[in-house]
């Protein structure tokens, strides 16, 4: 069976699970309907996928499109998306992400006449982005945004690079492309290669597909990796591709997507974007970014548009899960005693990393703590703990910091790093001085205790 967003919903509902909440009243992009509902559900602790079955467009007209949010709200949902057991969502899930990030499945190319995403094709003067629901999420957001995947193709080596990249509505055939010149990103490198030659940059946005694609797009791959092959690894089957409508037959797009927006970025194009409430839970300041001229929109009939609630749990998991496995693999290359890696929600899934190790030498924690900073450009704080500390239990990690770190020598600030100074905290038991043992109830006593007998 071909895996796409619709098949995934059928899987969720066939299992009889209570994972999906359907909202039948129309949501209006001109207000904050979607954000208000998602925030209320979060306040209640409701952790379901939300499907908004009816939408209005930017002019307040009813559409045939529905919306889906919260696909990545829990680690259990992320596990199910890639076919991993929902009961093994700590380090086993991170390691599965790492394994898939190193695999490659060659995609399959199909004729456009058979591609579901080509059921409706709009190009040229027929393109009108006001008909696509886009939303504001926070009170100072400057406009309506789309928040999904961008695809570019390297002009030299022909590989495809895919990453999250939001778009703000500017006009019926123009959207911003959120690539800030001061940040180093793979997509920006491709854009700059084309600009050096005075060429426009083809780009396509994927608004809805099986959630495994979005998780695969967050993997820690190197520049030059063909990301379509990585997405196939996360999907568990070759990704089906089809020629684009307006970008040429040699620019391929996912055939089973719900909607594809195609366009070109003119050389050195710039429009003002932001403020926008981002993953950090702060507004990004106003900045000039490239824009795209939309050349085609193709979609399935009654397309299901996928979105992310910025600065909330599903956004954090998208930024953290694939990176946990990648960081683990990078540490493992230089230090075999690594036990677990976790990027907590308190650090918005990007700024903070907890690592547990089997420590052998006094300098081990400080050396291990450098590795996440080298591979995640947003990283600010790394805390290294002993193997007896559960990195997925933040209370346990903080306990280790306040009881084991010698503050005068175990908090190390890395000065002059890109973006900001960075910190490595060694919260492991020192080996070069006496230290008390951790108090624990005997394991045998706990395992042999049948609580029901005592309470019954």
C-alpha positions as CSV (number, residue, x, y, z in Angstrom):
1,X,0.0,0.0,0.0
2,X,1.3,3.5,-0.9
3,X,1.9,5.6,2.2
4,X,0.4,9.0,2.2
5,X,-1.5,11.3,4.6
6,X,-4.8,9.7,3.9
7,X,-3.5,6.2,4.4
8,X,-2.0,7.3,7.7
9,X,-5.4,8.6,8.9
10,X,-7.0,5.4,8.0
11,X,-4.4,3.5,10.0
12,X,-5.0,5.7,13.0
13,X,-8.8,5.3,12.9
14,X,-8.7,1.6,12.0
15,X,-6.8,0.9,15.2
16,X,-9.8,2.2,17.1
17,X,-7.5,4.7,18.8
18,X,-8.6,8.0,20.3
19,X,-5.8,9.9,18.6
20,X,-7.9,12.0,16.2
21,X,-10.2,14.9,17.1
22,X,-12.4,16.3,14.3
23,X,-13.6,19.9,14.2
24,X,-16.6,20.4,11.9
25,X,-17.1,24.2,12.1
26,X,-15.3,26.2,9.5
27,X,-12.1,27.9,10.6
28,X,-11.3,31.4,9.3
29,X,-7.7,32.5,8.3
30,X,-8.7,36.1,9.0
31,X,-8.8,35.5,12.7
32,X,-7.0,33.1,15.2
33,X,-9.5,30.2,15.1
34,X,-6.9,27.4,14.6
35,X,-4.4,28.8,17.1
36,X,-7.1,29.4,19.8
37,X,-8.5,25.9,19.4
38,X,-5.0,24.3,19.6
39,X,-4.0,26.4,22.6
40,X,-7.2,25.5,24.5
41,X,-6.6,21.8,23.8
42,X,-3.0,22.1,25.0
43,X,-4.2,23.9,28.2
44,X,-6.5,20.9,28.8
45,X,-3.7,18.4,28.2
46,X,-5.5,17.0,25.2
47,X,-2.8,15.4,23.0
48,X,-4.8,14.3,20.0
49,X,-4.2,15.0,16.3
50,X,-6.7,17.7,15.2
51,X,-8.4,17.7,11.8
52,X,-10.2,20.8,10.8
53,X,-12.8,19.5,8.3
54,X,-14.0,22.9,6.9
55,X,-12.0,26.0,6.1
56,X,-12.5,29.5,4.7
57,X,-9.9,31.1,2.4
58,X,-8.2,34.4,2.8
59,X,-11.3,36.2,1.4
60,X,-13.7,34.4,3.7
61,X,-15.0,32.0,1.0
62,X,-15.6,28.3,1.8
63,X,-13.0,25.9,0.4
64,X,-12.8,22.2,-0.3
65,X,-9.6,21.9,1.8
66,X,-9.3,20.5,5.3
67,X,-6.4,21.0,7.7
68,X,-4.4,18.7,10.0
69,X,-2.3,19.7,13.0
70,X,-0.6,17.9,16.0
71,X,0.7,15.0,13.9
72,X,4.0,15.1,16.0
73,X,2.5,16.1,19.3
74,X,3.9,13.1,21.2
75,X,6.8,10.8,20.8
76,X,4.3,7.9,20.6
77,X,2.7,9.5,17.5
78,X,6.1,10.1,16.0
79,X,7.0,6.4,16.6
80,X,3.8,5.3,14.9
81,X,4.5,7.5,11.9
82,X,7.7,5.6,11.1
83,X,6.3,2.2,12.1
84,X,8.2,1.9,15.4
85,X,6.6,0.5,18.6
86,X,4.8,3.1,20.6
87,X,6.0,1.5,23.8
88,X,9.7,2.2,23.0
89,X,9.8,6.0,22.6
90,X,12.9,7.0,24.5
91,X,16.4,6.1,23.3
92,X,15.2,3.2,21.1
93,X,13.2,5.6,19.0
94,X,16.1,8.1,18.7
95,X,18.4,5.2,17.6
96,X,15.8,4.2,15.0
97,X,15.8,7.7,13.7
98,X,19.6,7.6,13.5
99,X,19.5,4.3,11.6
100,X,17.0,5.6,9.1
101,X,18.9,8.8,8.6
102,X,21.9,6.8,7.3
103,X,19.8,4.7,4.9
104,X,18.9,5.6,1.4
105,X,16.0,4.2,-0.7
106,X,16.0,5.2,-4.3
107,X,12.8,7.0,-5.2
108,X,10.5,5.9,-8.0
109,X,9.4,8.2,-10.8
110,X,5.8,8.1,-12.2
111,X,4.0,9.7,-15.0
112,X,2.1,12.9,-14.0
113,X,-1.1,11.5,-15.4
114,X,-1.1,8.9,-12.6
115,X,0.1,11.2,-9.8
116,X,-2.6,12.0,-7.2
117,X,-1.1,15.4,-6.6
118,X,-1.9,16.3,-10.2
119,X,-5.7,15.8,-9.9
120,X,-6.1,19.6,-10.0
121,X,-3.5,21.7,-11.8
122,X,-3.4,25.5,-11.8
123,X,-0.7,27.4,-13.5
124,X,0.1,30.9,-14.8
125,X,-2.9,33.3,-14.5
126,X,-5.0,30.6,-12.8
127,X,-2.8,30.7,-9.7
128,X,-4.5,32.5,-6.8
129,X,-3.0,32.0,-3.3
130,X,-5.9,33.7,-1.6
131,X,-7.8,30.4,-2.2
132,X,-5.4,28.5,0.1
133,X,-6.0,28.7,3.8
134,X,-3.1,30.3,5.6
135,X,-3.0,31.3,9.3
136,X,-1.8,33.7,11.9
137,X,-1.0,32.0,15.2
138,X,0.2,34.7,17.6
139,X,-1.2,38.2,18.2
140,X,1.8,40.1,16.6
141,X,2.2,37.8,13.6
142,X,2.5,40.2,10.7
143,X,0.5,38.1,8.2
144,X,-0.8,34.7,7.2
145,X,1.7,31.8,6.9
146,X,2.2,28.3,5.6
147,X,4.6,26.2,7.7
148,X,5.8,23.1,5.8
149,X,8.5,21.6,3.6
150,X,10.6,23.3,0.9
151,X,12.4,21.5,-1.9
152,X,15.3,22.7,-3.9
153,X,17.7,21.0,-6.4
154,X,21.4,21.7,-6.4
155,X,22.4,23.2,-9.7
156,X,25.8,21.5,-9.8
157,X,25.3,17.9,-8.5
158,X,21.6,17.5,-9.0
159,X,20.7,16.3,-5.5
160,X,17.5,17.4,-3.8
161,X,17.6,19.2,-0.4
162,X,14.4,19.4,1.8
163,X,13.9,21.5,4.9
164,X,11.2,23.3,6.8
165,X,10.8,26.8,5.6
166,X,7.7,29.0,6.3
167,X,6.0,31.3,3.7
168,X,4.1,34.5,4.3
169,X,1.4,35.6,2.0
170,X,2.3,38.7,0.0
171,X,0.0,38.7,-3.0
172,X,-2.0,36.2,-5.1
173,X,1.2,34.9,-6.8
174,X,3.9,35.8,-4.4
175,X,5.1,34.3,-1.1
176,X,8.1,34.9,1.1
177,X,10.7,32.2,1.5
178,X,12.1,32.3,5.0
179,X,15.8,32.0,4.4
180,X,17.8,34.6,6.4
181,X,21.1,35.5,4.9
182,X,23.0,35.5,8.2
183,X,22.1,31.8,8.9
184,X,23.9,28.9,7.3
185,X,21.3,26.5,5.7
186,X,21.5,24.0,2.9
187,X,18.7,25.7,1.0
188,X,20.4,29.0,1.3
189,X,23.6,27.5,-0.2
190,X,21.7,26.3,-3.2
191,X,20.0,29.7,-3.6
192,X,23.3,31.5,-3.5
193,X,24.9,29.2,-6.1
194,X,22.1,30.2,-8.5
195,X,22.5,33.9,-7.6
196,X,26.2,33.8,-8.4
197,X,25.2,32.8,-11.9
198,X,22.4,35.3,-12.2
199,X,19.8,32.5,-12.3
200,X,16.4,32.2,-10.6
201,X,16.1,29.3,-8.1
202,X,13.3,26.8,-8.6
203,X,11.5,25.8,-5.4
204,X,8.5,23.7,-4.4
205,X,6.6,23.5,-1.2
206,X,5.0,20.3,0.1
207,X,1.7,21.0,2.0
208,X,0.7,17.6,3.2
209,X,2.1,14.0,3.0
210,X,2.6,11.1,5.3
211,X,4.1,12.4,8.6
212,X,7.2,10.2,8.1
213,X,8.3,12.6,5.4
214,X,8.4,15.6,7.8
215,X,10.3,13.6,10.4
216,X,12.8,12.4,7.7
217,X,13.3,16.0,6.6
218,X,14.6,16.9,10.1
219,X,17.4,14.3,10.0
220,X,21.0,15.4,10.4
221,X,22.1,14.8,6.9
222,X,25.1,16.5,5.3
223,X,25.0,18.9,2.4
224,X,25.1,16.8,-0.8
225,X,22.8,14.1,0.5
226,X,19.8,13.4,-1.7
227,X,17.0,13.9,0.7
228,X,14.4,12.1,-1.4
229,X,16.3,8.9,-0.6
230,X,16.3,9.7,3.1
231,X,12.6,10.4,3.1
232,X,12.1,7.0,1.5
233,X,14.0,5.4,4.4
234,X,11.7,7.1,7.0
235,X,8.7,6.2,4.9
236,X,9.7,2.5,4.7
237,X,9.2,2.4,0.9
238,X,10.5,4.3,-2.1
239,X,9.1,7.8,-2.3
240,X,7.1,8.2,-5.5
241,X,8.0,11.3,-7.5
242,X,6.6,13.0,-10.6
243,X,7.8,15.8,-12.8
244,X,6.8,19.3,-11.7
245,X,4.2,21.2,-13.7
246,X,6.1,24.5,-14.2
247,X,9.7,23.9,-13.2
248,X,10.6,21.4,-15.9
249,X,10.6,17.7,-16.2
250,X,14.0,17.4,-14.4
251,X,12.6,19.0,-11.2
252,X,10.7,16.2,-9.4
253,X,8.1,16.5,-6.7
254,X,6.3,14.0,-4.4
255,X,3.5,12.4,-6.4
256,X,1.4,11.5,-3.3
257,X,1.5,14.9,-1.7
258,X,-1.8,16.7,-0.9
259,X,-0.7,20.0,-2.4
260,X,2.5,21.3,-4.1
261,X,3.2,25.0,-4.6
262,X,5.8,25.6,-7.3
263,X,7.7,28.7,-8.1
264,X,11.0,30.5,-8.7
265,X,13.0,32.9,-6.5
266,X,14.5,35.8,-8.5
267,X,18.2,36.5,-7.9
268,X,18.7,38.7,-4.9
269,X,14.9,39.1,-4.3
270,X,13.9,40.5,-1.0
271,X,10.7,41.3,0.9
272,X,10.1,42.1,4.5
273,X,8.8,39.3,6.7
274,X,8.0,39.0,10.5
275,X,7.3,39.5,13.3
276,X,6.3,35.8,13.6
277,X,6.1,33.7,16.8
278,X,8.7,31.0,16.2
279,X,9.8,27.7,17.8
280,X,11.7,29.7,20.5
281,X,8.3,31.0,21.7
282,X,9.5,34.5,20.9
283,X,8.7,36.7,17.9
284,X,11.3,36.7,15.2
285,X,12.2,40.3,14.4
286,X,11.4,41.9,11.1
287,X,13.9,40.9,8.4
288,X,14.4,40.9,4.6
289,X,14.1,37.4,3.1
290,X,13.8,36.1,-0.5
291,X,10.4,35.8,-2.1
292,X,9.0,33.4,-4.7
293,X,6.9,34.0,-7.7
294,X,4.3,31.2,-7.6
295,X,4.1,29.5,-11.0
296,X,1.8,26.6,-10.3
297,X,-0.3,25.0,-7.6
298,X,-1.3,21.3,-8.0
299,X,-3.3,19.3,-5.5
300,X,-5.5,16.4,-4.8
301,X,-9.2,16.9,-4.8
302,X,-10.3,17.9,-1.3
303,X,-6.7,18.2,-0.3
304,X,-5.7,17.9,3.4
305,X,-3.2,20.7,4.1
306,X,-0.7,20.0,6.9
307,X,0.5,22.5,9.4
308,X,2.6,22.9,12.5
309,X,1.6,25.0,15.5
310,X,4.8,27.1,15.9
311,X,6.4,27.1,19.3
312,X,4.5,24.1,20.7
313,X,5.0,20.4,21.4
314,X,4.7,19.1,17.8
315,X,7.1,21.8,16.6
316,X,9.6,20.8,19.3
317,X,9.4,17.1,18.4
318,X,10.0,17.8,14.8
319,X,13.2,19.7,15.7
320,X,14.5,17.2,18.2
321,X,13.7,13.5,17.5
322,X,15.8,13.1,14.4
323,X,18.6,15.2,15.8
324,X,18.8,13.0,19.0
325,X,19.7,10.0,17.0
326,X,22.1,12.0,14.8
327,X,23.9,13.4,17.8
328,X,24.1,10.0,19.4
329,X,25.8,8.6,16.2
330,X,28.2,11.5,16.1
331,X,29.2,11.1,19.7
332,X,29.5,7.3,19.2
333,X,32.1,7.9,16.5
334,X,34.5,9.4,19.0
335,X,33.3,8.1,22.4
336,X,31.9,4.5,22.8
337,X,30.6,5.1,26.3
338,X,27.6,7.3,25.2
339,X,24.3,5.9,26.6
340,X,21.5,8.3,25.7
341,X,20.7,11.7,24.2
342,X,17.6,13.9,24.7
343,X,16.6,17.3,23.4
344,X,14.0,18.5,26.0
345,X,11.0,20.6,25.3
346,X,12.2,23.1,27.9
347,X,14.9,23.9,25.4
348,X,12.4,24.0,22.5
349,X,13.8,20.8,21.1
350,X,16.9,22.7,19.7
351,X,18.7,24.8,22.3
352,X,19.4,22.2,25.1
353,X,20.8,18.7,24.9
354,X,21.2,16.1,27.8
355,X,23.7,13.3,27.2
356,X,24.4,10.4,29.5
357,X,27.8,8.5,29.4
358,X,29.7,5.7,31.0
359,X,32.5,7.9,32.3
360,X,36.0,6.5,32.4
361,X,38.3,9.5,32.6
362,X,37.8,12.9,34.2
363,X,37.8,14.9,30.9
364,X,35.3,12.6,29.1
365,X,32.2,14.7,29.9
366,X,33.7,18.0,28.7
367,X,34.9,16.4,25.4
368,X,31.5,14.7,24.8
369,X,29.7,17.9,25.5
370,X,31.4,19.6,22.6
371,X,29.9,17.3,20.0
372,X,26.3,18.5,19.9
373,X,27.5,22.1,19.5
374,X,29.3,21.1,16.3
375,X,26.3,19.4,14.7
376,X,23.2,21.5,15.7
377,X,23.7,25.2,14.9
378,X,20.9,26.3,17.3
379,X,22.5,24.4,20.3
380,X,23.3,26.6,23.4
381,X,23.4,24.3,26.4
382,X,24.8,20.7,26.7
383,X,24.5,18.9,30.0
384,X,26.5,15.6,30.4
385,X,25.5,13.2,33.2
386,X,26.4,9.7,34.3
387,X,24.6,6.6,33.1
388,X,22.6,6.3,36.4
389,X,20.7,9.5,35.4
390,X,17.7,9.2,33.1
391,X,18.1,12.0,30.5
392,X,14.4,11.8,29.6
393,X,13.6,12.8,33.2
394,X,14.4,16.5,33.5
395,X,14.1,16.5,37.2
396,X,16.7,13.8,37.4
397,X,19.1,15.8,35.2
398,X,18.7,19.0,37.2
399,X,19.3,17.0,40.4
400,X,22.6,15.8,38.9
401,X,23.6,19.4,38.0
402,X,23.0,20.8,41.4
403,X,24.6,17.9,43.3
404,X,27.4,16.8,41.1
405,X,28.7,19.7,39.1
406,X,31.5,21.7,40.7
407,X,30.4,25.1,39.6
408,X,33.9,26.7,39.6
409,X,35.2,24.2,37.1
410,X,32.4,22.2,35.5
411,X,30.5,25.0,33.8
412,X,32.5,25.7,30.6
413,X,31.6,28.6,28.3
414,X,32.6,28.3,24.7
415,X,33.4,31.9,23.7
416,X,33.2,33.4,20.2
417,X,30.9,30.7,18.7
418,X,28.5,31.5,15.8
419,X,25.3,33.2,17.0
420,X,26.2,33.2,20.7
421,X,28.5,31.8,23.3
422,X,27.7,28.2,24.3
423,X,27.8,26.2,27.5
424,X,28.9,22.6,28.4
425,X,28.0,21.5,32.0
426,X,29.8,18.5,33.4
427,X,27.2,17.0,35.8
428,X,29.0,13.7,36.2
429,X,30.5,12.3,39.5
430,X,34.1,13.5,39.7
431,X,36.7,10.7,39.6
432,X,39.5,12.7,41.1
433,X,38.1,13.2,44.6
434,X,35.9,11.3,47.1
435,X,32.2,11.5,46.3
436,X,29.1,9.9,48.1
437,X,27.2,7.1,46.5
438,X,23.7,7.7,45.2
439,X,21.1,6.4,47.7
440,X,18.9,3.7,46.1
441,X,16.3,1.2,47.3
442,X,17.7,-2.3,46.6
443,X,16.6,-3.3,43.1
444,X,15.8,-6.9,44.1
445,X,13.5,-5.6,46.8
446,X,11.6,-3.4,44.4
447,X,11.3,-6.1,41.7
448,X,10.1,-8.7,44.2
449,X,7.6,-6.4,45.8
450,X,4.0,-7.2,44.6
451,X,2.3,-3.9,45.4
452,X,-1.2,-5.3,44.9
453,X,-0.6,-7.8,47.8
454,X,0.3,-5.0,50.1
455,X,-2.5,-2.7,49.1
456,X,-5.2,-5.3,48.6
